[in-house]
Amino acid sequence: MTALKYFRRFFSISLFVSTGLLLCANSSLADTSSSSQAIVNKCSAQGYAQLKLTNNVIVNGSFESPQIHGWSVFRRIKGWRTVSGPGIEIQADKVAGTPFHGLQHAELDSDANSVVEQMVLTQPLNDYCLVFAYSPRPDVGLESEGLRVWVNKKAVHEIKRSGLDLSDTQWEVVFVRIKTTASRKPTSLRFEPLGNSDSMGVYLDGVEMYAIRD
Ligand SMILES: [Ca+2]
């Protein structure tokens, strides 16, 4: 953890307090995401037929486990493992931004860019709706931002936004429809941070996945 990173975090917290944004949680977005009907509506709005969704099959997609204070970097946490890089950074106490859901979120440019993976128990040859929330880190520019999503080692989505001029997180909820293979093995879901590997950037929270029954 670099001194700069400490400084930037301190600066961010100071900025939140000074602007009063510390109390401004993204509760409305979180509430929307947790509603399965809202997810059905979102997927439908993207041209999908009327959908019925089963239970969320992602484990610890809100990064609430383990419960920590401040921030820590882990090789493994419940549901997730590190594929490359030093590990998954979990942030709590709004040390450098407000989570999308719950009390914690992940930063994928932890001590350096790190790819994380969950092996998801899925049914073969079934459509799923993958939902997640991405935010750039406040005060971090486009050159150190961006997120690529991989399903069974195929890139299925990419999102990139600048965090410059942000005084808090600005979460964007992404919906991706995917199809599993004929294999009965679990589906590999990976999140890869893009941009400079400099210990700051690429926030992830609220990962959920639902089987679709047309
Ligand atoms: Ca969370």
Residues whose N, C-alpha, C, O or C-beta is under 5 A from the ligand:
A	BS01	CA	S62 F63 E64 P99 H101 G102 L103 Q104 H105 D205
